[in-house]
Amino acid sequence: MDGHPAKGAPLLAGIEALEHVLAEYPKSYVVACIVAQTHMDIGWAWRGNCWDIEVPDRNRAAFEAHFDRATDIMAPFCPRKSGSPLLAATCCALLGGSDTGKRHAADRYEVLIDMNHANPRPMRAMGNHLLPRWFGSYEELELEARRTASRTADTWGAGGYTWVQFDAIGYDDQACANLDIDFFVEGLKDILKRRSDPYTVNLLAAYCANAIGQAFSGNDRADQVRSLIANSAQWIVRNHLTELHPMIWAHAARGFDNNLRVHSPTRFAASGRDDAMRIITAMFSKEIASGKRIVFTDTGPVAQAS
């Protein structure tokens, strides 16, 4: 429960078992992808999301070892154009441990994104990987966000721009400062016009209000952009929120860190609910002060007399 493995815990037993399966099916790209992605997940658990200079030598060595193994596993498959989203996604994920050229990174993601425009996850991952700390530049991030918006306009309207910038501006002050805020907010609106399910609404509301809205850094331009994004949470909640997903809010409060260690899912969800209720209560402070209560309905929250 303290985040440390028990003494003598078989830490490598799982990955060793998967390696045995791979040895039995060496020509299966599906098995190769599963084992390679497991190695990469372990590598990221060692490394974290900080700048490279901040990573301890021991952690970096473990990260590189697992990514080297993943690269070796995928070497027979990644050059192949099979039309498989699984294969394309795994080849993109390998970028995390490589010195791949800048255009190569964008090109790999473009192939994956174009396989399924309705899936925003590759767009978000591409935006992160196009930051200067990885394989891109601020100029390339902006360019690829606009190119993606153009290619996916039939699915997302301007939302492709928003998805590509989504995580990048949360990780990097300068990327946030450079953001075309009008285009970004237009993208938020277009996303919700096309996908207004509770998961997406909670994701965007928590992102605007918590992941971005509570992340002021002292960079004046970036903080101004964050403030404008945070304001979008008002209309997202008032116009679209029909139910609360505490896990999403808890994850947003921690920057959507996929390597986060959650020791108690119950407490984690409770923290998300507390954050959401605090933020939503502030949004409806005037209604609450006048004695009304806020009720979530199928069309959004409404203020009712107590």
Buried (B, 14 or more C-beta within 10 A) or exposed (E): EEEEEEEEEEEEEEBEEBBEEBEEEEEBBEBBBBBBBBBBBBBBBBBBBEEEEEBEEEBBEBBBBBBBBBBEBBEEBBEEEEEBBBBBBBBBBBBBBBEBEBEEBBEBBBBBBEBEBEBBEBBBBBBBBBBBBBBBEBEBBBBBBBBBBEBBBEBBBBBBBBBBBBBBBBBBBBBBBBBBBEBBBBBBBBBBEBBEEBEBBBBBBBBBBBBBBEBEEEBEEBBBBBEBBBEBBBBBBBBBBBEBBBBBBBBBBBBBEEEEEEEEEEEBBEBBBBBBBEBBEEBBEEBBEEEBEBEBEEEBBEBEEE
